[in-house]
Amino acid sequence: MPVSTRPEDQRHPPGQLLAYGTQHILTMYGGVIAPPLIVGGAAGLSASDMALLVTAGLFVSGFATLLQTLGLGPFGSRLPIVQGISFASVSTMVAIASEDGLRPVFGAIIVAGLIGPVLSSFFAQLVRLFPAVVTGSLITVIGLSLMPVSFRWAMGNDESASDFGSMANIGFAGLTLLIIPVISRLFPGAVSRLSILLGLVVGTMIAALAGRADFSAVGDARPFAAPAILHFGTPTFEIGAIVSMTVVMLVIMTETTADIPAIGEIVDTEVDAKRVARGLRADMAATTVAPLFGSFPCSAFAQNVGFGRADRHPEQVRRRDGRLLSCCCSDCSRW
């Protein structure tokens, strides 16, 4: 369809864009910083190097998201997909880093990322094999695989701390989790669609009032910081690491092949094999560049794919010509 009439090209007011964007960042933030912390710990990095690894992950995730959403030539699906550091590669990277450090990890990622575009057209043809029940199941499984990390963060994240797993930590996490559906169900329209952001804000405020939140280090941080090029050394290329990472890259491409049609269904736009191929190329391009900045493979974030549905008006019913027949909220009067 013409670019001017595509659903994904609709524009919200600046205030809504800022609010929804912030909510997406908070939704993906934990998933982005967890892999660098895990892999950096396995590699025995210092606290300062771990911070640089996290900074690089955030930087590359932003770059990958822009490439995927805005597109550049044959790269990018041009769909509202949030990209981040893939969890699928963590176990493989930990195995490599614990033995030989990060340099062979980065070398393996570069080679596997270069192989990816060669396979992108083939994987794109598999889109017909991914009906809604398959993509939904895969995204659910990916979300379930992240639950151990969520539980560890809810318990305090630091297993050596005396309060790890305390009822206070679990209580604050449970309270925040409860606030989100309460806001979603009780408040209509835009407030409901910001339930995750508002739940995190309210939960943090309650924790701060209880003396459980410490913001003292925030003022010492620089507002802007770009990762250094090849800070962790020149990548090395080891056959075993490359083969393992290439297998992981196939898993990541399968993930993305499921995520892109899922987003297309959410925003009610057409997704064909060519569009999936462009999305896969963007994934692999960002992954190939990531080691130069000290980061890891990128993929579409399943938690943001699911969250994307919350940005829509849930009870909209449309005819085939796109006209709105009914909606549950007053925000749709303009239709």
Solvent accessible surface area in square Angstrom, and as a share of the most:
residue,aa,sasa,rsa
1,M,126,0.56
2,P,90,0.57
3,V,97,0.56
4,S,104,0.67
5,T,87,0.51
6,R,39,0.14
7,P,36,0.23
8,E,26,0.12
9,D,40,0.21
10,Q,99,0.44
11,R,184,0.67
12,H,73,0.32
13,P,75,0.47
14,P,112,0.70
15,G,53,0.51
16,Q,61,0.27
17,L,89,0.44
18,L,134,0.67
19,A,24,0.19
20,Y,15,0.06
21,G,31,0.30
22,T,48,0.28
23,Q,0,0.00
24,H,34,0.15
25,I,99,0.50
26,L,70,0.35
27,T,30,0.17
28,M,15,0.07
29,Y,88,0.34
30,G,27,0.26
31,G,10,0.09
32,V,0,0.00
33,I,18,0.09
34,A,2,0.02
35,P,0,0.00
36,P,1,0.01
37,L,60,0.30
38,I,55,0.28
39,V,0,0.00
40,G,0,0.00
41,G,47,0.45
42,A,33,0.26
43,A,27,0.21
44,G,65,0.62
45,L,42,0.21
46,S,61,0.39
47,A,90,0.70
48,S,75,0.48
49,D,35,0.18
50,M,38,0.17
51,A,59,0.46
52,L,57,0.28
53,L,1,0.01
54,V,25,0.14
55,T,35,0.20
56,A,1,0.00
57,G,0,0.00
58,L,61,0.30
59,F,86,0.36
60,V,2,0.01
61,S,1,0.01
62,G,35,0.34
63,F,83,0.35
64,A,2,0.01
65,T,29,0.17
66,L,107,0.53
67,L,21,0.10
68,Q,0,0.00
69,T,36,0.21
70,L,128,0.64
71,G,16,0.16
72,L,127,0.63
73,G,50,0.48
74,P,74,0.46
75,F,64,0.26
76,G,0,0.00
77,S,0,0.00
78,R,65,0.24
79,L,2,0.01
80,P,68,0.43
81,I,2,0.01
82,V,24,0.14
83,Q,1,0.00
84,G,0,0.00
85,I,0,0.00
86,S,2,0.01
87,F,52,0.22
88,A,38,0.29
89,S,0,0.00
90,V,14,0.08
91,S,82,0.53
92,T,24,0.14
93,M,0,0.00
94,V,43,0.24
95,A,61,0.47
96,I,19,0.10
97,A,3,0.02
98,S,65,0.42
99,E,141,0.63
100,D,84,0.43
101,G,23,0.22
102,L,10,0.05
103,R,109,0.40
104,P,4,0.02
105,V,0,0.00
106,F,3,0.01
107,G,0,0.00
108,A,0,0.00
109,I,0,0.00
110,I,27,0.14
111,V,39,0.23
112,A,0,0.00
113,G,0,0.00
114,L,106,0.53
115,I,62,0.32
116,G,2,0.02
117,P,44,0.28
118,V,120,0.69
119,L,55,0.27
120,S,0,0.00
121,S,59,0.38
122,F,128,0.53
123,F,19,0.08
124,A,1,0.01
125,Q,88,0.39
126,L,47,0.23
127,V,27,0.16
128,R,179,0.65
129,L,115,0.57
130,F,32,0.13
131,P,70,0.44
132,A,59,0.46
133,V,112,0.64
134,V,59,0.34
135,T,6,0.04
136,G,35,0.34
137,S,59,0.38
138,L,48,0.24
139,I,28,0.14
140,T,78,0.46
141,V,89,0.51
142,I,27,0.14
143,G,32,0.31
144,L,101,0.50
145,S,71,0.46
146,L,27,0.13
147,M,78,0.35
148,P,80,0.50
149,V,21,0.12
150,S,65,0.42
151,F,116,0.48
152,R,67,0.24
153,W,93,0.33
154,A,31,0.24
155,M,64,0.28
156,G,35,0.34
157,N,61,0.31
158,D,72,0.37
159,E,124,0.56
160,S,104,0.67
161,A,37,0.29
162,S,124,0.80
163,D,57,0.29
164,F,55,0.23
165,G,25,0.24
166,S,35,0.23
167,M,152,0.68
168,A,44,0.34
169,N,23,0.12
170,I,70,0.36
171,G,39,0.38
172,F,50,0.21
173,A,33,0.26
174,G,37,0.35
175,L,64,0.32
176,T,24,0.14
177,L,129,0.64
178,L,107,0.53
179,I,25,0.13
180,I,34,0.17
181,P,64,0.40
182,V,64,0.37
183,I,17,0.08
184,S,43,0.28
185,R,205,0.75
186,L,126,0.63
187,F,98,0.41
188,P,107,0.68
189,G,13,0.12
190,A,35,0.27
191,V,64,0.37
192,S,25,0.16
193,R,17,0.06
194,L,28,0.14
195,S,11,0.07
196,I,43,0.22
197,L,22,0.11
198,L,57,0.28
199,G,0,0.00
200,L,61,0.30
201,V,67,0.39
202,V,55,0.31
203,G,7,0.07
204,T,60,0.35
205,M,114,0.51
206,I,59,0.30
207,A,16,0.12
208,A,41,0.32
209,L,156,0.78
210,A,61,0.47
211,G,64,0.61
212,R,106,0.39
213,A,35,0.27
214,D,119,0.62
215,F,118,0.49
216,S,86,0.55
217,A,73,0.56
218,V,100,0.58
219,G,71,0.68
220,D,127,0.66
221,A,69,0.53
222,R,179,0.65
223,P,121,0.76
224,F,180,0.75
225,A,50,0.39
226,A,82,0.63
227,P,12,0.08
228,A,53,0.41
229,I,106,0.54
230,L,65,0.33
231,H,83,0.37
232,F,32,0.13
233,G,27,0.26
234,T,86,0.50
235,P,14,0.09
236,T,43,0.25
237,F,117,0.49
238,E,72,0.32
239,I,136,0.69
240,G,52,0.50
241,A,9,0.07
242,I,24,0.12
243,V,86,0.50
244,S,46,0.30
245,M,0,0.00
246,T,27,0.16
247,V,86,0.49
248,V,13,0.08
249,M,3,0.01
250,L,63,0.31
251,V,77,0.44
252,I,0,0.00
253,M,1,0.00
254,T,48,0.28
255,E,21,0.09
256,T,0,0.00
257,T,0,0.00
258,A,0,0.00
259,D,0,0.00
260,I,0,0.00
261,P,23,0.14
262,A,11,0.09
263,I,5,0.02
264,G,1,0.01
265,E,96,0.43
266,I,6,0.03
267,V,30,0.17
268,D,78,0.40
269,T,17,0.10
270,E,110,0.50
271,V,32,0.18
272,D,66,0.34
273,A,23,0.18
274,K,152,0.65
275,R,13,0.05
276,V,0,0.00
277,A,5,0.04
278,R,65,0.24
279,G,0,0.00
280,L,0,0.00
281,R,56,0.20
282,A,2,0.01
283,D,0,0.00
284,M,0,0.00
285,A,25,0.20
286,A,0,0.00
287,T,0,0.00
288,T,26,0.15
289,V,49,0.28
290,A,0,0.00
291,P,1,0.01
292,L,70,0.35
293,F,45,0.19
294,G,1,0.01
295,S,1,0.01
296,F,0,0.00
297,P,0,0.00
298,C,0,0.00
299,S,2,0.01
300,A,2,0.02
301,F,10,0.04
302,A,5,0.04
303,Q,51,0.23
304,N,4,0.02
305,V,4,0.02
306,G,44,0.42
307,F,11,0.05
308,G,13,0.13
309,R,129,0.47
310,A,46,0.36
311,D,32,0.17
312,R,68,0.25
313,H,19,0.09
314,P,99,0.62
315,E,100,0.45
316,Q,32,0.14
317,V,80,0.46
318,R,70,0.25
319,R,108,0.39
320,R,251,0.91
321,D,94,0.49
322,G,34,0.32
323,R,154,0.56
324,L,33,0.16
325,L,98,0.49
326,S,58,0.38
327,C,37,0.22
328,C,80,0.48
329,C,23,0.14
330,S,98,0.63
331,D,54,0.28
332,C,9,0.05
333,S,103,0.66
334,R,161,0.59
335,W,120,0.42
